[in-house]
Amino acid sequence: MLQKSPLFAYIPAKDVTRARNFYEQKLGFTPGRELGGGVSYEFAGGTACFLYLTPNAGTSAASQAFWDVADIEREVAELKAKGVVFEHYDLPNMKDGISTAGGAKAAWFKDTEGNIMAIIQRL
């Protein structure tokens, strides 16, 4: 049943204004509907996320969401040029902030709230 329904991600924020600035200025997101102090952002394929206020932002050590991209090197370079800092993990196949393993390339960054986000390119 649920697999036939759209899935949307939540992105927690301790400071929604600060987080919105990051997502809208650095990542170039266009804000959508505002609801209850939060804001939605729409992406390709009918997907979306909702940025919302919570004191629990940044508490997960795992990725909150990922974007499936066609050219990870280009995406990482463009985001670095806008000041996005990518994480460096002790992984055997990690070069210039991009890891290659398991049939994909991946790069991770944190938003202003401490949430880990990922960019993935399937190989």
Buried (B, 14 or more C-beta within 10 A) or exposed (E): EEEEEEEBBEBBBBEBEEBBEBBBEBBEBEEEEEEEEBBBBBBEEEBBBBBBBBEEBBEEEEEBBBBBBEEBBEBBEEBBEEEBEBBEEEEEEBEEBBBBEEEBBBBBBBBBBBBBBBBBBEE
